[in-house]
Amino acid sequence: MTRPPAIDPDALTVDAIRDGVLADVPVTVLGLARSGMAMARFLADAGARVTVYDGRGENELGEAIAALEGRAVRLALGPDVDPVSAWTEARLVTTSPSINPDFPTTEPRLRAALQALVAARAGGDPSAPAVLSEPDLFLRLCVAPTIGVTGTKGKTTTSSLTAAILASDPEHPVVLGGNIGVPILDRLAELTPRHRVVYELSELQLPTLSRGTTVAVYTNVTSDHLDRHGSLEAYRRVKRILAEKVDPAGALVLNAEDPIVAGYADVVRTRTVRYQRGEPPNGGLGVVDGWIVANGLARLEAAGPDAEGRTDGRTDRPILPIDELGIPGAHNVSNALAAVAVGALFGIPTASIRQAAAAFTGVEHRLEHVATVDGVRFINDSQGTQPDAVIAALQAFPAPVVLIAGGRDKGVDLSALAPVVADRASAAVLIGESGAELERRFRGAGLRRTERAETLDEAVARADVLAREELASGPRREAPATVLLSPAAASFDMFPDYAARGRAFKDAVADLVAARARSRP
């Protein structure tokens, strides 16, 4: 019996799916994490016969299975299942972004099977199913303008602030999702051309895209995830994909202070909007006398004709003083510039941009203020897994600062971090697998006070003591001391992810606050 031909990905449109192009079609979803759950729900609702493969067992996937909400989905779970068996009859294979035949971090057996599948399709086998990721499927089907935000650091803050600024326009509902933790495919059914979608995209998602976004926003490109990409050059090539695929009628928003990002203007014909914490470039944004200022920044046609009358089509004026920003740190001035640029491109009035930027106080796990107790401020920067993010966090707060750092080493160059820690921190408490190496580096750079802790709870308690000792021994200060969790490492040696680590930090601070309250007469 001849196997039916595979589904042509280009035939997948909203109208075609509504008309039943996937009805009773066997489709496989690889991976039952957040993206996999969203794809399984979407495809099952479209009438497909869905099989989900995951190398983890059913006992590890209880919450994910429950999130399928009783849909008729065949589960192929556990290490004993041959991944090839999951797509033997499939006419389409969809993947979570972390499952990629080019990534050495993909489970070896699954990676080899995917490589063979991709090779068969490239060789012209009409029955070999196409492999689509959740982000690529979404962008193929989305009818609303999209704003893709990427970079090594600052993506989530910039995405969230961008969404907050765009949401000040009640005529255009805003959806925020992607790498920020919300599978955006779940929101597809509600989208119209009047919506605006802010889509945070990581280095996992970018290599899977066949098309780009209406606007592409870059924060910075340094070094990260070399375990997955093999080299700095390979990582940079992946990051460039969003610029290469941006809509020609859209815009590319670039950080002019980052030489790698600034260079992307040379690889596209799309309009480029540059921003920097200095004199505003022509057609871009900058900072003058403490104000964010636009210099001839014209509205994007994708903003729609209804933006006429709310703006004059160009912004050549001060927008807001940086002192009004609700997010701390010089690096967040840069993130705010990117978000403000998008707001101006979409015709958001200056007063609305100013109000939204002032009201935005940040996102969880990124310089998140947890509590201030008796002169000690606790800051959760669990997402600070990379040296330049930790440096920016240290520079955001006055002395004294006690740093909590350590975890699983990410294989990135840490040489620039230690001198900044020695200069900006009064002490450090080190945890996790990389704790000993970080302690050696920090002491070698001149930091005099370091301690080791076995748990994050212990680290919080010790950092609190050290911060109070610094307050007692130093000159009288109006600003509080700061205990800063900014690990310069991944979380996987002690926690499932950085979010779990951040929540554990907040729980430890809450316990400390409660104990302090009980001890008072």
Secondary structure, 3 states (H helix, E strand, C coil): CCCCCCCCHHHCCHHHHHCCCCCCCEEEEECCCHHHHHHHHHHHHCCCEEEEEECCCHHHCHHHHHCCCCCCEEEEECCCCCHHHHHCCCCEEEECCCCCCCCCCCCHHHHHHHHHHHHHHHCCCCCCCEEEEHHHHHHHHCCCCEEEEECCCCHHHHHHHHHHHHCCCCCCCEEEEECCCCCHHHHHHHCCCCCEEEEECCCCCHHHCCCCCCEEEECCCCCCCHHHHCCHHHHHHHHHHHHHHCCCCCEEEEECCCHHHHHHHHHCCCEEEEECCCCCCCCEEEEECCEEEEECEECCHHHCHHHECCECCEECCEEEEHHHCCCCCHHHHHHHHHHHHHHHHCCCCHHHHHHHHHHCCCCCCCCEEEEEECCEEEEECCCCCCHHHHHHHHHCCCCCEEEEECCECCCCCCCCHHHHHHHHCCEEEECCCCHHHHHHHHHHCCCCCEEECCCHHHHHHHHHHHHHHHHHHCCCCCCCEEEEECCCCECCCCCCCHHHHHHHHHHHHHHHHHHHHHHCC
